[in-house]
Amino acid sequence: MAASPPEIVARVLGGAVIAAPSDAPPLPGPAAHDGAGLRFVFRPPSPDPDRGPPPAWAIDVERRDQDAPPALAARLGLTGADFFRAWTGLEVTAKLTGIPIAALAARGAPAGTAPEIVRADTATHWIAVGRTATPADGDAPRPCASG
């Protein structure tokens, strides 16, 4: 039997969040696995050369049918939906800034380094997508450590 085709599950920040089986040929773009056989990829919009360098992008995904890990939930002081909304945002921030997630959980992102993060949640998954700011966004560029 053939694998399920990739499916667009959300559109955010001018791009698309696509879900496909983890064993399907990989799609280009930042990706996250849900631990249950799906790979989620964010396909950003085409870069506009008139806007300067494109931002860096990241995605994180967690299944809604799982419980928050007790130690992490206690560390963040959150449970259930609040935990997963915060956790996926922290994961995206860690990916884009190069700051370890433990440091972000303890102290947050240093001023001027926080990426823009939007929710793309579905009925089955918590999904956060983020990007670094670009000079064309009207803000000064935000540093993004390589990692």
N, C-alpha and C positions, 0 to 999 in steps of 0.2 A: 504494500500500500504506500502511496506517495505521501511525503510529508506535507503538512498544511502549508499553504502559501503565506508569505508575510502579510500582515494586516496592519493598516494604520489604525491606531487606537486613540490618538489625540493629535491635535494641531496646536502648537504653541510657539511663540517667538518667531513666527514666520516659517517654521519648519514642521516636521512630523515625527511623532513617536511611533515606531513600527515594532510589532511583536512577531517573532518567528520562532519555530522550534530551534533549540540550541544546536541540534545537529544539522540544520540547514546551512547552505553556503552562507558565509558571513556577509553582511551588508556593511558598507563603509560608514564610519561615524562612531562617536562615543557610544559605548554599550554597557549594559548591566544584565546579569543573569538573575532569575528569580528563585533559583534553587529547586525548581519543580519542572524544568525542561523548557522554559521559554527564555529567549534572549531578546532584550529590548534595546533598540538602537534609536538614537536621535539623528535624524537627517536634517541638518541646518539649512537655512535658505542659501541660495547661491551668493557668494561674496559680491559686493558692489565695489569695484575698484575706486569709485569716486568717494567712498566713505573711509578710505584708508585701510589699514590691516584689519582682517576679520578677527572677531573675538575667539577665545578658546571656549569650548563647550563641554558639558559633562551631564551625565544622567545617573540616577540611582533609582532602584526599584525594590520594593518589598511586597510580599503577598499579604493580603488582608486576612487570610485564614490561619495566620500564625500568631502566637503570643509574643509579646516583647520579652527579650531575654531579661530575666530578673535582675542581674547585676547591672546591666546597662540602664534599665528602667530606673533602678534605684539611684544610679549615678546622675541621671538627668532629672530625677524627681518627677517623671512623667509615666503614664501608663496608656495602654490602648492606642486609640487614634492619635492622641496628642504626642505620644512617644514616636510613632512612625512618621508623622509629619515632620517632627523635629529631626529625627534620625536621618531621613532621606535628604533633608536640607543640609545637615552637617556633612554627610558623605559627599554631596556635590561640592560643598565649600572646600572640603579637604582635597578633593581631586583637582580643583581649579587653583587653589592657593599653594598646594604642597605642604600645608600645615597638618601635622598628624591629628587624627580625629580626637585622640585623648586630650590634646592641648585645646582644640576647639571646644570640646565638651566642658572643659574646666574653665576656660577664660574667654571663649568666643574669638572671632577673627579680629586682628588688629585693625584700627581705624584705617579706612581707605583701601582695604583689601577684600572686603566682602563682595562676592559676585551677585548679579541679579539672579534670583531664583523664582521660578513659577511652578505651580502645581499642575499636573496633568493626570490626576488620580482617576482611576476607573472603578467599576464595581468590584473588581477582583484584586487590584493592585494600588499601592501608594507609589506615586511617581513624581520625582522632582527633576526638573531640567534647569540648568543654569548656564550663564555665560559671563565672561569678564566684560567689563565696559570697554568701549573703544572711544577714541577722541571724537568721533562723529556723534556719539550719544549725547554730547553736550557737557559731559563731565571730563575731568582730567582722567587719563588712563589709570587704571588700577593695577598695581603690580601683581604679577602672577608668577610665582616661583616655578621653575621647571622641576619635574619630579619623575 
